[in-house]
Amino acid sequence: MRLKFLVNSSWISLFANVRVEKTSSVICGENVRISKYCNLYIGPDAILNLGDNVWIGANCTIFCENKVTILKNCRIAHLSSIIDHDYRFDNSDDYFTKSKNSGAIHIKENTWIGCSSIILKDTCIGKNCV
């Protein structure tokens, strides 16, 4: 099943889990596909930018606390993770309430991210990469 959103022929599966905070931004190009069982979290003041013809395969995860940009004609194969932050580990017992270390992720045009890939903060992947 799929749910059409916006008016640009893009769709997101009814089985995807999407959470967009009030102060965040999602920019979606035309013909974007987000498959079943994907988890997308766009945190406060974060920006998720999906270009035209982006396809995100089943069971992918995108955690965006800063900025994730995926330009046109990119494919993200199933079970892949894109995470633009990590946690500060020091002598505290409560790591998850502290501020996070975040950076941007930029995936350029015509790139294919293979199955079960993990892309972390401060990563830029060039055009036409596999």
N, C-alpha and C positions, 0 to 999 in steps of 0.2 A: 504494500500500500504506500501511497505517497500523499503528501500534503503540499499543494502549491502555495508559495508565498510570494509576496510582492506581485508584480505584473510583468516579470521578465523571463518567463518560462523556466524559472528555477524551482526546485522542490527539495523538501526535506522529508525523510521517512517519518511516519507516525511513530515508529519504534525508536527514534533517536531521542537522547536526553539532552536538552539544550537549556542552559541557564544564562541569561543576559542581565547583568546588573543595570540599574536605572541610569547611571552616569556613563555607561560604556557605549561604544559605537560598533555597529556591524555594517560594513559596506559590502554589498553583494552584487556582483556582475550578472550578466545574463547566462542562462543555461547552467547554473551551478547545481550540483547534485550532492546531497548528503545522505548516505546510505543508512540502512538499519543498524541499530545498536551502537551508533556513534555517541560519544560523550563530548559535548562542547560546553565549556565554561568561560565566559568573558567577564572578568572581574571589574570592579569599579574603576572608571576612567581608562579602561583598556580599549584597544582598537583591534578588531579582526577585519581584515580586508581580503575578500575573495574575488579574484578577477573572473572574467568571462570563461566559461567552459571548464571550470574547476570541478573535479570529481573526487569526492572523499569516500573511500571504500568502507565496507562494513567493519564494525568494531574498532574504529579509529577514535583517538582521544586528542582533543585540542584544549589545553589549559592556557588561557591568555590572560596574564596579569598586566602586561605592558602593551606590546604590539606584535601581531603576527600578520604578515603579508604573504599571500599566495597569489602570484600573478597568473595571467591567462594561460589556458591550455595545460594546466598541471593536473597530474593524477597522483593521488595518495592511496597506495594499496592498503588492503585490509590489515587490521591489527597494528597499525602504525600509531606513534604518539608524537605530538608536537607540544612541547612544554617550554614556555619562555621565562621560567623562574625556578628558583630552588629555595631552600630554607637556610637560615642562618643557624649554624650549630656552634654553640659556645657552652659555657657551664650552666646554662639554664635547663630546668626540667620541662619547660613548656615551649618547645620549638615552634609550634603551629600558631601561636598568637603573636609572635614577633613579626616584624616586617620581613618581607621576602627580598632576596636578591633577584632582580629581574633585568632582562635585556630583550632586545628585539630579535625576531626571526624573520628572514626574508627569503622566500623561494621564488626565483625568477621564472620567466616564461618557458613553456614547453618542457617542464621537468617531470620526471616520473620518480616518485619515492617508492621504493620496493617494499614488499610485505614485511611487517614487523620491524620497520625502521623506527629509530628514536632520534628525534631532532630536539636539541636543547638550546637554551638561551644563547644569544650573541652568535647565531649561525646565519650565514648567507650562502645559499646554494645558487650557482650561476645558471644561465640560460642553457637549455638543451641538455640537461644532465639526467643521468639514470643512476 
